[in-house]
């Protein structure tokens, strides 16, 4: 589906950085499908991270792209991003859609240009530092990072006032936007790419975690809980917390790193259950698990309350402890979920639904913007 009212409208997209292929980048891919031909402005771009996902798209990078190693060490450049995005030349566009977890909302547009921001979360490393903490930057740069935080927070509050309209990826994030930025937002749930997920006739005796390895994801809960129930745990994903997690993991844990799409889907389909131990902004993993016909064991907070239907697509644990998670993993209910119900749940988060809802919102925004 393309935006129905795009004829004659000049559109640009903006994203924080294209250096890793996570949930925010999957959202951007669907926004790009809604506006085919629209260029994507970003700070840095590493094509190797995307396995062709953005081939053929007009990607326009900032001067940071010319800095050696910038895409690989994009987190180390934090103090530079506000200036980078404020200086993007977005003249000549009627509509700019930013897709962001941090900096892209801070672009400046001309008075006649409408700016719609799809916000995956308020900037986590500024406002939820107890979760993200120092994982953002290498150790030798942490003193500079900490010194820059007050200025970055002031800039972030100002930047959040710049979009004309904000769309949140979940009710959970909409509440954070209200609390931190004092702004209201509409909600369009993230799209889940569920094509190619198939049920397996054979279910193996392991639990699965699929996550970036960051402290706030609380993967250690899954490691410790799986040891308590004496069950294998498979972890797919990579990130700054990997070395610490490997140190605390026993022989029952397999770290597979990043895996290709086919293997990822096979691992979902054969897992006894998929574990989501952290508090997600929204979280695509429970939907992918449902598409593969497998239930989820998730912490009862954040986006999981919008993506897991307790008793129908998964179960919750309510204390962030290995013991509480282990009790949930032992539940016989995990063997009784209806695969058809799981698949139907996954389809309700389809990319087609996402593009349709976002398109309708932008149409409404254009009418409101033209009245001002």
VMD Tcl script that draws the C-alpha trace (Angstrom):
set ca {
  {0.00 0.00 0.00}
  {1.19 3.51 -0.85}
  {-0.03 6.77 0.61}
  {-3.22 7.44 -1.32}
  {-2.82 11.23 -1.45}
  {0.85 11.41 -2.43}
  {0.33 12.86 -5.93}
  {2.27 16.10 -6.19}
  {3.36 16.01 -2.55}
  {7.13 16.13 -1.98}
  {8.01 13.80 0.89}
  {11.23 13.11 2.80}
  {11.90 10.61 5.58}
  {14.41 11.03 8.42}
  {15.86 8.35 10.72}
  {18.42 8.54 13.53}
  {21.04 6.17 12.14}
  {21.05 3.13 9.88}
  {23.74 1.10 11.60}
  {21.80 -1.90 12.94}
  {18.64 -3.70 11.86}
  {16.28 -3.60 14.82}
  {12.64 -2.82 15.41}
  {12.96 0.88 14.64}
  {14.57 0.13 11.29}
  {11.84 -2.38 10.42}
  {9.30 0.38 11.09}
  {11.25 2.73 8.82}
  {11.17 0.12 6.06}
  {7.37 0.07 6.18}
  {7.17 3.87 6.25}
  {9.42 3.88 3.18}
  {7.01 1.47 1.46}
  {4.20 3.91 2.20}
  {6.17 6.68 0.45}
  {8.06 4.99 -2.41}
  {10.65 7.27 -3.92}
  {10.99 9.43 -0.82}
  {14.64 9.89 0.19}
  {15.74 8.86 3.67}
  {17.99 11.33 5.48}
  {20.11 9.85 8.26}
  {23.38 10.41 10.10}
  {25.26 7.24 9.07}
  {24.43 4.19 6.97}
  {25.99 0.73 6.95}
  {24.47 -1.27 4.05}
  {26.06 -4.49 5.34}
  {23.81 -4.37 8.42}
  {20.61 -4.63 6.36}
  {21.08 -7.54 3.96}
  {19.60 -5.56 1.08}
  {16.56 -4.23 2.97}
  {17.17 -0.67 1.75}
  {18.64 -1.47 -1.64}
  {17.24 0.91 -4.24}
  {16.24 3.50 -1.63}
  {17.76 6.98 -1.88}
  {19.74 7.15 1.40}
  {21.24 10.56 2.13}
  {23.79 10.61 4.95}
  {25.35 13.44 6.93}
  {29.00 14.44 7.06}
  {29.47 11.81 9.78}
  {29.45 9.15 7.06}
  {32.93 10.35 6.07}
  {34.31 9.79 9.59}
  {36.23 6.47 9.65}
  {34.36 3.86 11.69}
  {31.36 6.13 12.35}
  {28.72 3.56 11.42}
  {30.41 0.89 13.52}
  {30.83 3.21 16.52}
  {27.69 5.31 16.09}
  {26.95 5.32 19.84}
  {30.24 7.08 20.54}
  {29.12 10.15 18.56}
  {26.21 11.19 20.80}
  {27.17 14.83 21.44}
  {27.41 15.44 17.68}
  {23.92 14.30 16.66}
  {21.87 17.38 17.65}
  {23.91 19.59 15.34}
  {23.85 16.99 12.58}
  {20.06 16.77 12.49}
  {19.43 20.49 12.91}
  {21.60 21.14 9.87}
  {19.94 18.67 7.50}
  {18.76 20.53 4.41}
  {15.07 19.68 4.13}
  {14.00 22.62 2.01}
  {11.52 21.98 -0.78}
  {9.45 19.25 0.91}
  {5.75 19.43 1.73}
  {5.87 16.57 4.24}
  {8.71 15.22 6.37}
  {8.20 12.05 8.41}
  {10.82 11.40 11.07}
  {11.26 7.93 12.57}
  {13.10 8.12 15.85}
  {14.19 6.81 19.21}
  {16.40 9.83 19.84}
  {17.56 12.61 17.50}
  {15.59 12.71 14.24}
  {12.66 14.55 15.84}
  {14.97 17.57 16.21}
  {15.10 18.44 12.50}
  {14.12 21.94 11.41}
  {11.65 22.40 8.56}
  {10.32 25.38 6.66}
  {7.02 26.96 7.82}
  {5.08 25.42 4.93}
  {6.42 21.92 5.62}
  {4.47 19.54 7.86}
  {6.60 17.42 10.18}
  {5.10 14.16 11.48}
  {7.23 12.21 13.96}
  {6.79 8.47 14.48}
  {8.31 8.02 17.93}
  {9.40 4.60 19.14}
  {10.26 6.04 22.56}
  {11.42 9.24 24.21}
  {15.20 9.21 24.20}
  {15.88 6.32 26.55}
  {19.50 6.99 27.43}
  {18.47 10.49 28.59}
  {15.25 9.79 30.47}
  {15.55 6.13 31.50}
  {19.24 6.06 32.22}
  {18.83 3.41 34.90}
  {17.96 1.01 32.06}
  {20.34 2.08 29.31}
  {23.10 3.48 31.49}
  {26.66 3.43 30.17}
  {25.96 0.78 27.51}
  {25.62 3.58 25.01}
  {29.31 4.44 24.73}
  {32.76 2.86 25.06}
  {34.33 3.05 28.52}
  {36.99 5.60 27.58}
  {34.30 8.07 26.43}
  {31.97 7.72 29.42}
  {33.23 10.81 31.30}
  {32.52 12.94 28.22}
  {29.14 11.23 27.79}
  {28.11 11.95 31.38}
  {29.24 15.55 31.11}
  {27.14 16.02 27.96}
  {23.89 14.67 29.47}
  {22.46 17.94 30.90}
  {22.89 19.74 27.59}
  {21.49 16.81 25.64}
  {18.42 16.71 27.90}
  {17.76 20.41 27.35}
  {18.13 19.93 23.60}
  {15.87 16.86 23.62}
  {13.03 18.72 25.36}
  {13.28 21.52 22.83}
  {13.50 19.07 19.92}
  {10.31 17.28 21.04}
  {8.37 20.52 20.51}
  {9.34 20.74 16.84}
  {7.16 18.07 15.17}
  {3.69 19.30 14.31}
  {2.25 15.87 15.10}
  {3.58 12.85 17.00}
  {2.59 9.23 16.47}
  {3.58 6.77 19.21}
  {4.27 3.10 18.57}
  {2.17 2.03 21.58}
  {-0.05 3.34 24.35}
  {2.89 2.67 26.66}
  {5.10 5.08 24.70}
  {2.29 7.61 24.34}
  {2.14 7.80 28.13}
  {5.92 8.36 28.29}
  {5.68 11.12 25.67}
  {3.01 12.82 27.78}
  {5.00 12.48 30.99}
  {8.40 13.57 29.61}
  {7.57 15.97 26.79}
  {4.12 17.16 27.82}
  {2.68 16.33 24.39}
  {-0.21 14.23 23.22}
  {0.23 11.64 20.50}
  {-1.81 9.22 18.45}
  {-1.01 5.50 18.56}
  {-0.25 3.26 15.60}
  {1.20 -0.04 16.73}
  {4.46 -1.13 15.13}
  {4.20 -3.41 12.11}
  {5.36 -6.99 12.50}
  {6.79 -8.69 9.44}
  {5.28 -12.15 9.85}
  {5.73 -13.50 6.32}
  {7.65 -16.74 6.29}
  {6.94 -17.74 9.87}
  {5.59 -21.29 9.90}
  {4.66 -23.73 12.62}
  {6.94 -26.66 13.24}
  {5.68 -30.18 13.81}
  {8.64 -30.75 16.13}
  {9.12 -28.65 19.25}
  {12.53 -28.81 20.91}
  {13.21 -28.55 24.61}
  {14.70 -25.05 24.76}
  {13.51 -21.56 25.59}
  {14.39 -18.69 23.28}
  {15.41 -15.07 23.85}
  {15.65 -12.83 20.76}
  {16.98 -9.44 21.75}
  {19.66 -6.82 21.45}
  {22.01 -7.54 24.32}
  {21.62 -4.40 26.40}
  {21.25 -4.25 30.18}
  {17.70 -2.92 30.15}
  {16.59 -6.02 28.23}
  {17.31 -8.03 31.44}
  {18.47 -11.14 29.58}
  {20.22 -12.28 32.77}
  {16.78 -13.09 34.22}
  {16.24 -15.64 31.45}
  {19.73 -17.09 31.96}
  {19.22 -17.51 35.70}
  {15.61 -18.75 35.42}
  {16.46 -21.38 32.82}
  {19.17 -22.67 35.16}
  {16.62 -22.95 37.95}
  {14.35 -25.12 35.77}
  {17.34 -27.01 34.32}
  {16.37 -26.23 30.73}
  {18.43 -25.11 27.72}
  {18.25 -21.46 26.69}
  {19.10 -20.16 23.21}
  {19.90 -16.46 22.79}
  {19.95 -14.74 19.41}
  {21.17 -11.18 19.14}
  {24.26 -9.15 19.95}
  {25.12 -6.00 21.83}
  {27.33 -4.31 24.44}
  {26.10 -6.52 27.30}
  {27.17 -9.78 25.65}
  {30.49 -10.18 27.46}
  {28.85 -9.78 30.88}
  {26.06 -12.21 30.01}
  {28.53 -14.83 28.79}
  {30.36 -14.59 32.11}
  {27.25 -15.41 34.12}
  {25.87 -18.05 31.72}
  {26.31 -21.76 32.32}
  {26.69 -24.56 29.78}
  {22.91 -24.66 29.30}
  {23.02 -21.36 27.39}
  {23.78 -21.02 23.65}
  {24.73 -17.58 22.28}
  {24.15 -17.57 18.54}
  {24.70 -13.87 17.85}
  {22.98 -12.45 14.81}
  {21.39 -15.11 12.63}
  {19.89 -14.93 9.17}
  {16.16 -14.59 8.71}
  {15.51 -18.24 7.83}
  {17.34 -19.55 10.88}
  {15.69 -16.99 13.14}
  {12.24 -18.13 12.05}
  {13.16 -21.78 12.51}
  {14.43 -21.10 16.02}
  {11.15 -19.38 16.91}
  {9.07 -22.22 15.51}
  {10.88 -24.98 17.43}
  {11.20 -23.24 20.82}
  {9.08 -24.44 23.71}
  {8.38 -20.78 24.48}
  {9.85 -17.37 23.72}
  {10.95 -15.33 26.73}
  {10.69 -11.52 26.96}
  {12.27 -10.64 30.31}
  {12.60 -6.84 30.01}
  {10.22 -3.91 29.76}
  {9.76 -3.21 26.07}
  {8.55 0.06 24.55}
  {6.38 -2.05 22.26}
  {8.27 -5.19 21.26}
  {7.90 -7.20 18.06}
  {9.18 -10.48 19.50}
  {5.83 -11.58 21.05}
  {4.14 -11.07 17.69}
  {6.82 -13.01 15.82}
  {6.45 -15.82 18.34}
  {2.71 -15.90 17.76}
  {3.26 -16.02 13.99}
  {5.47 -19.08 14.55}
  {2.77 -20.70 16.70}
  {4.72 -20.44 19.95}
  {3.63 -18.86 23.25}
  {5.45 -16.07 25.08}
  {6.54 -15.74 28.68}
  {6.82 -11.98 29.29}
  {7.25 -9.55 32.14}
  {3.89 -7.92 32.83}
  {4.73 -4.32 31.99}
  {5.34 -1.98 29.08}
  {4.58 -2.96 25.52}
  {3.99 -6.62 26.39}
  {0.63 -5.60 27.85}
  {-0.36 -4.60 24.29}
  {1.22 -7.50 22.39}
  {0.52 -10.49 24.66}
  {-2.99 -11.68 25.49}
  {-2.64 -13.56 28.75}
  {-3.96 -17.09 28.49}
  {-4.37 -16.83 24.71}
  {-0.92 -15.97 23.33}
  {1.26 -16.26 26.41}
  {1.63 -15.83 30.14}
  {3.10 -13.13 32.35}
  {5.45 -13.13 35.30}
  {4.98 -10.17 37.63}
  {8.15 -9.88 39.68}
  {11.49 -9.14 37.94}
  {13.23 -12.07 39.60}
  {14.65 -15.36 38.28}
  {12.35 -17.23 40.67}
  {9.19 -15.60 39.29}
  {10.25 -16.26 35.71}
  {11.22 -19.85 36.55}
  {7.76 -20.45 38.00}
  {6.20 -19.22 34.75}
  {8.53 -21.42 32.69}
  {7.36 -24.45 34.65}
  {3.69 -23.72 33.88}
  {1.92 -26.59 32.09}
  {-0.18 -23.95 30.32}
  {2.70 -23.41 27.89}
  {1.84 -26.67 26.18}
  {-1.83 -25.83 25.63}
  {-1.95 -22.75 23.40}
  {-3.99 -22.83 20.18}
  {-1.70 -22.21 17.16}
  {-4.62 -20.84 15.11}
  {-5.39 -18.27 17.79}
  {-1.72 -17.34 17.95}
  {-1.53 -16.85 14.18}
  {-4.69 -14.70 14.14}
  {-3.21 -12.50 16.85}
  {-0.02 -12.00 14.82}
  {-1.98 -10.99 11.72}
  {-3.63 -8.14 13.64}
  {-0.21 -6.39 13.64}
  {0.41 -6.75 9.91}
  {2.44 -4.20 7.91}
  {-0.64 -3.55 5.77}
  {-2.59 -2.52 8.87}
  {0.27 -0.26 9.96}
  {0.52 1.51 6.62}
  {-3.25 1.94 6.38}
  {-3.56 3.48 9.85}
  {-0.54 5.75 9.43}
  {-1.77 6.90 6.02}
  {-5.18 7.80 7.45}
  {-3.58 9.77 10.27}
  {-1.37 11.75 7.88}
  {-4.41 12.61 5.79}
  {-6.09 13.95 8.93}
  {-2.98 15.86 9.93}
  {-2.72 17.52 6.51}
  {-6.26 18.82 6.83}
  {-5.51 20.20 10.30}
  {-2.16 21.66 9.22}
  {-3.68 23.46 6.24}
  {-6.19 25.15 8.55}
  {-3.48 26.70 10.70}
}
mol new
graphics top color blue
foreach p $ca { graphics top sphere $p radius 0.5 }
foreach p [lrange $ca 0 end-1] q [lrange $ca 1 end] { graphics top cylinder $p $q radius 0.2 }
display resetview
